[in-house]
């Protein structure tokens, strides 16, 4: 872990990145100072986690963290303003039911099955699924958070030098997840966000650990191809 002076120097030398990265988000209902503060906190977070021995430049490492936090800020703000408390509660219940169904049945639940399991109407289920989709197919909290080992992409794929304007981590994750099967999306969330072991996920799905291992390799390769 770097000392505080080294961390602060790294942050000061790269403050210019915040102005560059928040530029296209200005004029969308959020004040400059608010966006700058979000970006600055993300920059500090990136400086705390940065390891120069991994072989990539700090700006390439920090940009996805800053962009991710800015997008998360907008996503959370929109979710808070546009989705009622009751809709949020239903969405959470539906998400939990989907996960439990996947564990027991080994496949995604249909709308009719969700209606039966939750007691909500078909309309409530569809609205919950749509609102959850608007928030993100899966919560990406933690992907650019305080995990000392870095995000799933850093940890399992690794960044290549492509210029920080192109490395927008949340967009990459969303694009790849949307192209995956329900089972692989479930494995991604449980393995890379919930930090469950391959053995735990295999037990949940009633398959072998080798099956989960192969799926993890496939998921990782999909991210490598995108990068």
DOFIVO-790620 format. One line per 3 residues: their letters; for each residue x, y, z of N, C-alpha, C, O, CB. Coordinates in steps of 0.05 Angstrom, whole numbers, plus 5000, padded with zeros to 4 digits. Glycine has a CB too. Layout:
BEGIN
a> X:Y:Z:X:Y:Z:X:Y:Z:X:Y:Z:X:Y:Z; ...
***
This chain:
BEGIN
xxx> 5017:4976:5000:5000:5000:5000:5018:5025:5000:5036:5028:5017:4981:5000:5025; 5012:5043:4981:5029:5067:4979:5023:5086:5002:5002:5085:5014:5023:5082:4952; 5043:5103:5009:5038:5122:5031:5021:5145:5022:5016:5148:4998:5065:5132:5043
xxx> 5011:5161:5041:4991:5181:5035:5002:5203:5016:4988:5213:4999:4981:5194:5060; 5028:5210:5019:5040:5231:5002:5042:5221:4973:5036:5236:4955:5068:5238:5012; 5049:5196:4970:5051:5185:4943:5023:5184:4930:5020:5191:4907:5063:5157:4943
xxx> 5003:5176:4946:4976:5175:4936:4966:5203:4928:4955:5206:4906:4957:5164:4957; 4971:5223:4945:4962:5250:4939:4975:5261:4914:4963:5276:4899:4967:5268:4963; 5001:5255:4911:5015:5265:4887:5003:5253:4862:5000:5267:4841:5046:5258:4889
xxx> 4997:5228:4863:4985:5214:4840:4958:5227:4834:4952:5231:4810:4981:5184:4846; 4942:5233:4854:4916:5245:4850:4920:5273:4838:4907:5280:4818:4901:5247:4876; 4937:5289:4849:4941:5317:4840:4950:5317:4811:4942:5335:4796:4962:5331:4858
xxx> 4967:5299:4803:4978:5298:4776:4957:5290:4755:4961:5295:4731:5001:5279:4774; 4935:5279:4765:4915:5269:4746:4887:5281:4749:4868:5271:4739:4913:5239:4748; 4886:5303:4764:4860:5317:4767:4848:5326:4740:4824:5328:4737:4864:5341:4786
xxx> 4866:5331:4721:4856:5340:4695:4838:5319:4682:4820:5326:4666:4880:5345:4676; 4841:5294:4689:4825:5273:4678:4795:5277:4684:4778:5270:4668:4834:5246:4688; 4790:5287:4708:4762:5291:4716:4747:5310:4698:4725:5304:4689:4760:5301:4746
xxx> 4760:5333:4691:4748:5352:4673:4743:5340:4646:4722:5345:4633:4765:5377:4670; 4761:5323:4636:4758:5311:4610:4735:5291:4610:4718:5290:4592:4784:5297:4602; 4734:5274:4631:4715:5252:4631:4686:5261:4638:4667:5247:4631:4723:5232:4651
xxx> 4683:5283:4653:4656:5292:4660:4644:5310:4639:4620:5317:4640:4656:5306:4687; 4660:5318:4619:4652:5338:4600:4626:5331:4586:4608:5347:4584:4673:5343:4579; 4624:5306:4576:4600:5298:4561:4576:5293:4579:4554:5288:4568:4606:5273:4545
xxx> 4579:5294:4605:4557:5290:4623:4546:5316:4634:4526:5316:4649:4565:5272:4646; 4558:5338:4627:4549:5364:4636:4523:5372:4621:4518:5363:4598:4570:5386:4632; 4507:5388:4634:4482:5397:4621:4460:5376:4621:4441:5378:4605:4487:5405:4593
xxx> 4462:5356:4638:4442:5335:4640:4428:5335:4667:4419:5314:4676:4455:5308:4634; 4426:5358:4679:4411:5361:4704:4428:5357:4729:4417:5357:4751:4390:5341:4704; 4454:5355:4726:4471:5352:4750:4492:5375:4749:4504:5380:4728:4485:5324:4750
xxx> 4496:5388:4771:4515:5410:4773:4544:5400:4768:4551:5378:4775:4513:5424:4799; 4560:5418:4757:4589:5412:4753:4603:5403:4778:4617:5384:4779:4603:5436:4741; 4598:5418:4800:4611:5412:4826:4605:5384:4836:4622:5371:4847:4604:5433:4847
xxx> 4580:5376:4832:4571:5349:4841:4586:5328:4825:4596:5308:4836:4541:5346:4838; 4587:5331:4799:4601:5312:4782:4631:5311:4788:4643:5290:4789:4596:5318:4752; 4642:5335:4792:4671:5337:4798:4677:5322:4824:4697:5308:4826:4680:5366:4800
xxx> 4659:5325:4844:4664:5311:4869:4662:5281:4866:4679:5266:4877:4643:5320:4890; 4643:5271:4850:4641:5243:4845:4667:5233:4831:4678:5212:4839:4616:5236:4827; 4676:5248:4811:4700:5240:4797:4725:5241:4814:4742:5224:4812:4704:5258:4773
xxx> 4726:5261:4832:4750:5264:4850:4751:5240:4869:4773:5229:4874:4749:5290:4865; 4728:5233:4881:4728:5210:4899:4736:5184:4885:4750:5167:4896:4700:5207:4912; 4727:5181:4860:4734:5158:4844:4764:5158:4838:4777:5137:4838:4718:5156:4818
xxx> 4775:5181:4833:4804:5183:4827:4820:5175:4851:4840:5161:4849:4811:5212:4818; 4812:5184:4875:4826:5177:4900:4824:5146:4904:4844:5133:4911:4814:5191:4924; 4801:5135:4899:4797:5106:4901:4816:5091:4882:4829:5071:4890:4768:5099:4895
xxx> 4818:5101:4857:4836:5088:4838:4865:5091:4847:4880:5072:4844:4832:5101:4810; 4872:5114:4857:4900:5117:4867:4907:5098:4890:4929:5088:4891:4905:5146:4876; 4887:5094:4907:4892:5075:4929:4897:5047:4919:4912:5032:4931:4868:5075:4948
xxx> 4883:5039:4897:4885:5012:4888:4906:5007:4867:4912:4984:4860:4858:5003:4877; 4917:5028:4856:4935:5026:4833:4961:5011:4841:4974:5017:4861:4942:5053:4822; 4969:4992:4824:4994:4978:4827:5010:4980:4801:5003:4967:4782:4989:4947:4835
xxx> 5031:4997:4801:5046:5001:4776:5060:4976:4766:5068:4974:4743:5066:5023:4780; 5064:4957:4784:5077:4932:4776:5061:4915:4757:5071:4896:4744:5085:4916:4800; 5034:4921:4755:5018:4906:4736:5021:4914:4707:5012:4900:4689:4988:4909:4744
xxx> 5035:4936:4703:5044:4942:4676:5028:4960:4659:5033:4963:4635:5046:4917:4661; 5007:4973:4670:4993:4993:4654:4993:5020:4668:4997:5023:4692:4964:4984:4650; 4989:5041:4651:4990:5068:4661:4967:5074:4680:4946:5062:4678:4990:5088:4638
xxx> 4972:5094:4698:4952:5100:4718:4927:5112:4704:4905:5105:4712:4963:5120:4738; 4930:5128:4684:4906:5141:4671:4889:5119:4659:4864:5122:4660:4915:5161:4650; 4900:5098:4647:4885:5076:4636:4871:5061:4658:4848:5051:4654:4902:5058:4619
xxx> 4884:5058:4681:4872:5044:4703:4850:5060:4716:4829:5049:4724:4893:5037:4724; 4854:5087:4719:4835:5104:4733:4810:5111:4718:4789:5114:4729:4849:5129:4742; 4813:5113:4691:4790:5123:4675:4765:5106:4679:4743:5117:4682:4798:5123:4646
xxx> 4766:5079:4678:4742:5063:4681:4729:5067:4709:4705:5067:4711:4748:5034:4677; 4746:5071:4729:4735:5076:4756:4720:5102:4757:4698:5103:4768:4757:5076:4777; 4731:5123:4745:4718:5149:4745:4692:5149:4729:4671:5158:4738:4737:5171:4734
xxx> 4694:5137:4704:4670:5135:4687:4649:5118:4700:4625:5125:4699:4678:5124:4660; 4657:5096:4713:4638:5078:4725:4623:5092:4748:4598:5089:4750:4652:5054:4736; 4637:5108:4764:4624:5121:4786:4605:5144:4776:4584:5148:4788:4645:5133:4805
xxx> 4613:5157:4755:4596:5178:4744:4570:5166:4733:4548:5176:4738:4611:5194:4721; 4572:5144:4718:4549:5131:4707:4531:5119:4729:4507:5120:4728:4557:5109:4688; 4544:5108:4750:4529:5098:4772:4514:5120:4786:4491:5116:4795:4548:5083:4792
xxx> 4526:5143:4788:4513:5166:4801:4488:5174:4785:4467:5179:4797:4532:5190:4802; 4490:5175:4759:4467:5182:4742:4445:5160:4744:4422:5165:4746:4475:5186:4713; 4454:5134:4744:4436:5112:4745:4420:5112:4771:4396:5108:4772:4451:5086:4741
xxx> 4435:5116:4793:4422:5116:4820:4403:5140:4822:4381:5138:4834:4443:5118:4842; 4411:5163:4811:4394:5187:4812:4368:5182:4797:4346:5189:4806:4409:5211:4801; 4371:5171:4772:4347:5166:4756:4329:5145:4770:4304:5148:4770:4355:5156:4728
xxx> 4341:5124:4781:4326:5103:4795:4311:5115:4818:4287:5109:4822:4345:5081:4804; 4324:5132:4833:4312:5144:4857:4289:5163:4850:4268:5163:4864:4333:5160:4872; 4292:5178:4828:4271:5197:4820:4248:5185:4805:4225:5194:4809:4283:5219:4803
xxx> 4253:5165:4789:4233:5155:4770:4219:5129:4778:4199:5121:4766:4245:5151:4744; 4229:5115:4799:4217:5090:4807:4206:5093:4835:4221:5101:4853:4239:5067:4805; 4181:5086:4838:4168:5088:4864:4180:5068:4884:4192:5048:4876:4138:5085:4862
xxx> 4176:5074:4910:4185:5055:4930:4173:5028:4927:4187:5008:4931:4179:5067:4958; 4147:5027:4921:4134:5001:4917:4146:4986:4894:4150:4961:4896:4104:5005:4913; 4151:4999:4872:4163:4986:4849:4191:4975:4856:4198:4953:4847:4166:5006:4825
xxx> 4206:4990:4872:4233:4981:4880:4230:4956:4897:4245:4937:4893:4247:5003:4896; 4211:4956:4915:4207:4932:4932:4199:4908:4916:4209:4886:4921:4185:4938:4954; 4181:4912:4896:4174:4890:4879:4197:4880:4863:4201:4856:4859:4150:4898:4861
xxx> 4213:4899:4852:4236:4892:4835:4256:4875:4851:4267:4856:4841:4250:4917:4824; 4261:4883:4877:4279:4868:4894:4269:4840:4898:4284:4820:4897:4284:4882:4920; 4243:4837:4904:4231:4811:4909:4233:4793:4884:4238:4770:4886:4202:4814:4918
xxx> 4227:4805:4861:4229:4790:4836:4257:4781:4831:4262:4758:4822:4218:4807:4812; 4276:4799:4836:4305:4791:4832:4312:4768:4850:4325:4749:4841:4323:4816:4837; 4304:4769:4875:4311:4748:4894:4298:4722:4885:4310:4700:4887:4301:4755:4922
xxx> 4273:4723:4875:4258:4699:4866:4272:4688:4842:4274:4663:4839:4229:4706:4861; 4280:4705:4823:4294:4696:4799:4320:4680:4807:4325:4659:4796:4302:4719:4781; 4335:4691:4826:4360:4678:4835:4354:4651:4847:4367:4631:4842:4375:4696:4855
xxx> 4333:4650:4864:4326:4625:4878:4317:4604:4858:4323:4581:4860:4305:4630:4900; 4301:4613:4838:4291:4595:4818:4315:4583:4802:4315:4560:4795:4271:4609:4799; 4333:4601:4795:4357:4592:4780:4372:4570:4795:4382:4551:4784:4375:4615:4773
xxx> 4374:4574:4822:4389:4555:4838:4375:4528:4838:4388:4507:4836:4391:4565:4867; 4348:4528:4840:4334:4503:4843:4327:4489:4817:4328:4465:4814:4308:4508:4858; 4322:4506:4796:4313:4494:4770:4336:4494:4750:4334:4480:4730:4290:4510:4760
xxx> 4356:4510:4754:4379:4510:4735:4372:4525:4710:4387:4522:4690:4387:4483:4729; 4352:4541:4710:4344:4558:4687:4330:4582:4696:4322:4585:4720:4326:4541:4667; 4326:4602:4678:4312:4626:4685:4282:4620:4688:4271:4604:4673:4317:4648:4664
xxx> 4269:4634:4706:4240:4631:4710:4225:4646:4688:4234:4667:4679:4232:4641:4738; 4202:4636:4681:4184:4650:4662:4168:4671:4678:4168:4670:4703:4165:4630:4647; 4155:4688:4664:4138:4708:4677:4116:4695:4693:4110:4703:4716:4126:4728:4657
xxx> 4104:4674:4681:4083:4660:4695:4093:4647:4721:4079:4646:4741:4070:4638:4677; 4117:4636:4720:4128:4623:4744:4134:4644:4766:4131:4638:4789:4154:4608:4737; 4143:4668:4757:4148:4689:4776:4122:4699:4789:4121:4705:4813:4162:4713:4762
xxx> 4101:4700:4773:4074:4707:4784:4066:4687:4805:4057:4695:4827:4053:4707:4761; 4070:4661:4799:4062:4640:4818:4079:4641:4844:4068:4638:4866:4065:4613:4805; 4105:4646:4841:4123:4646:4864:4120:4671:4882:4122:4669:4906:4152:4644:4855
xxx> 4115:4694:4870:4115:4719:4885:4087:4728:4894:4084:4742:4913:4127:4740:4869; 4067:4719:4878:4040:4729:4884:4033:4756:4872:4011:4766:4875:4036:4731:4914; 4052:4767:4857:4047:4792:4843:4032:4787:4817:4032:4764:4807:4074:4807:4837
xxx> 4020:4807:4806:4006:4804:4781:4026:4803:4758:4049:4811:4761:3985:4827:4776; 4017:4794:4735:4034:4794:4711:4044:4822:4705:4067:4825:4698:4019:4781:4687; 4026:4841:4706:4034:4869:4701:4055:4879:4720:4074:4892:4712:4009:4887:4702
xxx> 4052:4872:4746:4072:4881:4766:4099:4868:4760:4120:4880:4762:4063:4873:4794; 4099:4842:4752:4124:4828:4746:4137:4841:4722:4161:4847:4722:4118:4798:4740; 4122:4846:4700:4134:4858:4676:4145:4886:4682:4166:4894:4672:4113:4859:4654
xxx> 4130:4902:4698:4139:4928:4706:4165:4926:4722:4184:4942:4718:4118:4943:4721; 4166:4907:4740:4190:4903:4757:4214:4895:4740:4236:4905:4744:4185:4883:4779; 4210:4878:4721:4231:4869:4703:4241:4892:4686:4266:4895:4682:4222:4846:4685
xxx> 4223:4909:4677:4231:4931:4661:4246:4952:4677:4266:4963:4667:4206:4944:4648; 4236:4958:4701:4250:4978:4718:4277:4968:4726:4296:4983:4728:4233:4984:4743; 4280:4942:4731:4306:4930:4738:4325:4932:4715:4349:4937:4718:4303:4901:4748
xxx> 4314:4927:4691:4330:4929:4667:4340:4957:4663:4363:4961:4655:4314:4921:4642; 4324:4977:4669:4332:5005:4667:4354:5011:4686:4373:5027:4680:4308:5024:4672; 4353:4999:4709:4374:5003:4729:4400:4989:4722:4422:4996:4730:4365:4995:4757
xxx> 4397:4967:4706:4420:4951:4699:4412:4922:4703:4400:4914:4723:4445:4958:4716; 4419:4904:4683:4411:4876:4685:4420:4864:4711:4406:4848:4723:4423:4861:4661; 4444:4872:4720:4454:4864:4746:4467:4888:4759:4478:4905:4745:4473:4840:4744
xxx> 4465:4890:4785:4477:4912:4799:4507:4910:4796:4519:4889:4800:4469:4912:4829; 4519:4933:4789:4548:4933:4785:4562:4946:4809:4586:4953:4807:4556:4947:4760; 4548:4950:4831:4561:4960:4854:4583:4942:4863:4580:4917:4864:4540:4964:4877
xxx> 4606:4953:4869:4629:4937:4876:4648:4933:4853:4672:4928:4858:4619:4910:4886; 4638:4935:4829:4656:4932:4806:4677:4953:4805:4700:4948:4798:4640:4932:4780; 4669:4978:4813:4689:4999:4814:4690:5010:4842:4695:5034:4846:4682:5022:4794
xxx> 4687:4992:4861:4685:5001:4889:4712:4998:4904:4733:5003:4892:4665:4985:4904; 4711:4990:4929:4735:4990:4946:4749:4964:4947:4767:4961:4964:4727:4999:4973; 4742:4945:4930:4756:4919:4931:4785:4923:4924:4792:4933:4903:4743:4900:4911
xxx> 4803:4915:4942:4831:4920:4938:4842:4905:4914:4863:4913:4902:4847:4912:4963; 4829:4884:4906:4839:4868:4884:4829:4880:4857:4837:4870:4836:4831:4839:4886; 4813:4900:4858:4804:4913:4834:4778:4901:4824:4766:4884:4836:4825:4911:4813
xxx> 4769:4911:4801:4744:4903:4789:4746:4875:4776:4768:4865:4773:4734:4923:4769; 4723:4862:4770:4724:4836:4756:4741:4837:4730:4755:4818:4724:4696:4827:4750; 4739:4859:4715:4754:4860:4690:4784:4862:4696:4800:4849:4683:4745:4884:4673
xxx> 4791:4878:4716:4820:4880:4723:4829:4853:4733:4852:4844:4727:4824:4901:4744; 4813:4840:4749:4821:4815:4763:4822:4791:4745:4840:4774:4748:4802:4810:4786; 4803:4789:4726:4801:4764:4711:4808:4768:4681:4813:4748:4667:4774:4754:4713
xxx> 4809:4793:4672:4815:4797:4644:4840:4813:4640:4858:4805:4625:4792:4812:4630; 4842:4836:4653:4866:4854:4651:4861:4874:4629:4849:4869:4609:4891:4837:4644; 4871:4898:4634:4868:4920:4614:4891:4920:4594:4913:4912:4601:4866:4947:4628
xxx> 4885:4928:4570:4906:4933:4551:4906:4963:4546:4886:4977:4551:4901:4917:4524; 4928:4973:4536:4931:5002:4532:4915:5010:4507:4925:5006:4484:4961:5011:4529; 4892:5022:4510:4875:5030:4487:4867:5059:4489:4853:5069:4472:4851:5013:4486
xxx> 4877:5073:4510:4869:5101:4513:4844:5102:4531:4825:5087:4526:4864:5114:4487; 4845:5118:4552:4823:5117:4571:4796:5125:4560:4776:5119:4572:4830:5134:4595; 4796:5140:4537:4770:5147:4526:4754:5122:4517:4730:5123:4517:4774:5167:4502
xxx> 4769:5101:4510:4755:5077:4499:4749:5057:4521:4731:5040:4516:4773:5065:4478; 4762:5058:4543:4758:5038:4563:4736:5046:4583:4742:5057:4604:4785:5032:4579; 4711:5041:4576:4688:5049:4592:4677:5023:4604:4660:5010:4591:4667:5066:4576
xxx> 4685:5017:4628:4681:4990:4639:4651:4982:4641:4645:4960:4635:4693:4989:4666; 4634:5000:4650:4606:4993:4653:4593:4986:4627:4576:4968:4625:4591:5015:4667; 4600:5001:4606:4588:4996:4580:4597:4969:4569:4581:4954:4557:4596:5018:4560
xxx> 4622:4962:4574:4633:4936:4566:4618:4914:4580:4609:4895:4568:4663:4934:4571; 4615:4917:4606:4602:4896:4622:4573:4892:4613:4564:4870:4609:4603:4903:4652; 4559:4914:4610:4531:4913:4601:4528:4899:4574:4510:4883:4570:4518:4940:4601
xxx> 4545:4907:4555:4544:4896:4528:4549:4866:4529:4535:4850:4515:4564:4910:4510; 4569:4857:4544:4576:4829:4545:4553:4813:4559:4545:4792:4550:4603:4824:4559; 4543:4824:4581:4522:4810:4596:4497:4806:4579:4485:4785:4580:4515:4825:4621
xxx> 4491:4826:4563:4467:4824:4546:4469:4803:4525:4449:4793:4514:4461:4851:4533; 4494:4795:4519:4498:4774:4498:4500:4746:4510:4502:4726:4496:4523:4780:4482; 4499:4744:4537:4503:4718:4550:4476:4704:4555:4455:4717:4554:4517:4722:4577
xxx> 4478:4679:4561:4455:4663:4569:4447:4671:4597:4463:4683:4612:4460:4633:4567; 4423:4664:4605:4414:4670:4633:4432:4657:4653:4439:4668:4674:4385:4660:4637; 4441:4632:4647:4458:4617:4666:4485:4631:4669:4494:4634:4692:4462:4588:4656
xxx> 4497:4639:4647:4523:4652:4649:4521:4680:4663:4539:4688:4676:4535:4655:4622; 4499:4694:4659:4495:4719:4673:4493:4714:4703:4505:4729:4719:4470:4734:4663; 4479:4693:4710:4477:4686:4739:4505:4679:4750:4512:4688:4772:4457:4662:4743
xxx> 4520:4663:4735:4547:4655:4744:4565:4680:4747:4580:4682:4766:4559:4635:4725; 4563:4698:4727:4579:4723:4729:4573:4738:4755:4592:4745:4769:4573:4741:4705; 4547:4742:4760:4541:4758:4784:4550:4744:4810:4561:4756:4827:4511:4763:4785
xxx> 4545:4718:4811:4552:4703:4835:4582:4701:4839:4592:4703:4861:4539:4675:4835; 4596:4697:4817:4625:4693:4818:4641:4719:4821:4659:4721:4838:4635:4677:4794; 4635:4738:4804:4651:4762:4802:4642:4786:4818:4657:4804:4824:4654:4770:4774
xxx> 4616:4786:4826:4606:4808:4842:4600:4799:4871:4607:4812:4890:4580:4819:4829; 4586:4776:4874:4581:4765:4900:4605:4751:4912:4605:4744:4936:4557:4747:4900; 4625:4745:4896:4650:4732:4904:4646:4704:4916:4659:4696:4934:4664:4749:4925
xxx> 4626:4690:4904:4622:4662:4913:4643:4644:4899:4653:4651:4877:4594:4653:4906; 4650:4622:4911:4669:4604:4900:4655:4587:4878:4631:4586:4876:4681:4585:4921; 4672:4575:4861:4661:4558:4840:4645:4535:4853:4624:4527:4842:4683:4546:4822
xxx> 4655:4524:4875:4641:4502:4888:4614:4510:4898:4595:4495:4896:4659:4491:4911; 4612:4534:4909:4586:4544:4919:4566:4547:4897:4542:4540:4900:4589:4570:4934; 4575:4558:4875:4557:4563:4852:4548:4536:4840:4525:4532:4833:4570:4580:4830
xxx> 4567:4517:4838:4561:4491:4828:4540:4477:4845:4521:4464:4835:4586:4473:4827; 4542:4480:4871:4523:4468:4889:4495:4481:4886:4475:4467:4885:4532:4471:4919; 4495:4508:4883:4469:4522:4879:4455:4512:4853:4431:4509:4853:4474:4552:4877
xxx> 4471:4508:4832:4459:4500:4806:4456:4470:4802:4444:4461:4783:4475:4512:4784; 4468:4455:4820:4467:4426:4818:4483:4415:4795:4476:4395:4782:4439:4417:4814; 4506:4428:4790:4524:4419:4768:4552:4414:4780:4557:4420:4804:4525:4439:4745
xxx> 4571:4405:4764:4598:4400:4774:4613:4426:4775:4607:4446:4761:4612:4380:4756; 4634:4427:4791:4651:4450:4793:4665:4455:4766:4671:4478:4758:4672:4447:4815; 4671:4433:4752:4684:4436:4725:4666:4451:4706:4676:4467:4690:4690:4408:4714
xxx> 4640:4447:4708:4621:4462:4691:4623:4491:4696:4623:4508:4678:4592:4452:4696; 4624:4499:4722:4626:4527:4729:4653:4538:4720:4655:4561:4711:4623:4531:4760; 4674:4522:4723:4701:4531:4714:4701:4536:4684:4712:4557:4676:4722:4509:4721
xxx> 4689:4519:4669:4688:4523:4640:4671:4548:4633:4679:4564:4615:4676:4498:4626; 4650:4552:4647:4633:4576:4643:4648:4601:4649:4647:4621:4635:4607:4574:4660; 4664:4600:4671:4680:4624:4679:4700:4630:4658:4705:4654:4652:4693:4619:4706
xxx> 4713:4610:4647:4733:4615:4626:4719:4627:4601:4730:4645:4588:4747:4589:4618; 4695:4617:4595:4680:4628:4572:4673:4657:4577:4676:4674:4558:4655:4612:4567; 4664:4664:4601:4657:4691:4608:4681:4709:4605:4679:4731:4594:4645:4692:4636
xxx> 4703:4700:4617:4728:4716:4616:4737:4721:4587:4745:4743:4580:4750:4702:4631; 4735:4701:4570:4743:4703:4542:4725:4723:4528:4735:4738:4510:4742:4676:4528; 4699:4724:4535:4681:4743:4522:4690:4772:4528:4689:4789:4511:4653:4739:4531
xxx> 4698:4776:4553:4708:4803:4560:4734:4809:4546:4738:4832:4537:4712:4805:4591; 4752:4790:4544:4777:4795:4530:4772:4803:4501:4785:4821:4490:4795:4770:4530; 4753:4790:4488:4746:4796:4461:4736:4825:4458:4743:4839:4440:4726:4776:4449
xx> 4719:4833:4478:4709:4860:4477:4731:4881:4481:4731:4902:4468:4687:4864:4498; 4750:4875:4498:4772:4893:4503:4791:4894:4480:4811:4909:4481:4786:4886:4529
***
